[in-house]
């Protein structure tokens, strides 16, 4: 059986995501199983997901995935490079992966692999560091370094799906993995764009939901996901209360010291001091992020730091290699994948929280951090009073028939 990995956030799972899974299965054969590694309750752009992780995982299985694995918060809130490497490491940790599929504007596997290899070369890294000294952003510095090597081909780094696609390729190269890559052209609107036909970007769907345009948003979701989201909205399990979330974050942020911020992921080159000053002056999360942002540091990087500060995630935790594979949801075919993974996995496989009690060292630290992040996320849901503390320690993987 071919087993294809997909790195995802599914925030929410929409028709474009379902299309990618269908295309992967069409390319690899009917018996192909799709295993997704999905961000947990907090996502890479520095925000809370609109649905709890187990519901998003269930939606993905309803939409065609066979197994959904968790990308814990310390890894979900990393840069594109760290996010991709951590997710790929978890997928490889199952021991059964044969292929890795991802969306790309330029779905040429050889071009993507060539670019990834060039970016890993010592000369490109040194040139990037040289350009960084001029005060430009890391993305701009890297593109200039690549342009010196391949000229116009460097434009590949200007497209959001290509950027992550290349990071997945880099992750596989670093691990000397023989896993095959399967880039799939993205359909419909881009990441932060609106809608195109029956497809809409996840950000556009989230905006519609926040504006109360639920029916319009649901039209862009597969039937199973739409039904699940409707039920979640009715039960107060979707769309975090932004006021509650912000108040919780602000009350924690103002207590942090300079040492606390210095221990954050990406807290270098004085960015921790800049963030401390912004926290002292800002009265909202948006305010804090805007004051800490510079031409060099993207807003998403600042937002990730702010969320890590609130959740207590340190650089040491974020840079720890993923120490386990946790299953959030699975199908009948997924059961076969998990059976094989139990024999071949190179990381501990967790399908029940009770398995976490056997973890030690870094694995236990990461699991406990994720469980705390889950509790803090639940406090911002409309139904927060109905959710007991420590819910992540009681939630088994969801079997979807």
Secondary structure, 3 states (H helix, E strand, C coil): CCEEEEEECCCCCCHHHHHHHHHHHHHHCCCCEEEEEEECCEECCCEECCECHHHHHHHHHHCCCCEEEEECHHHHCCCHHHHHHHHHHHHHHCCCCCEEEEEECCCCHHHHHHHHHHHHCHHHHHHHHHHHCCCCCHHHHHHHHHHHHHHHHHHHHHCHHHHHHHHHHHHHHHCCCCCEEEEEECCCCCCCCCEECCEECHHHHHHHHHCCCHHHHHCCCCHHHHHHHHHHHHCCCECCCHHHHHHHHHHHHCCCCHHHHHCCCCCCCCHHHHHHHHHHHCCCHHHHHHHHCCCCCCHHHHHHHHHHHHHCCCHHHHCCCCCEEEEEEECHHHHHHHHHHHHHCCCEEECCHHHHHHCCHHHHHHHHHHHHHHHHHHCCCCCHHHCCCCHHHCCCCEECC
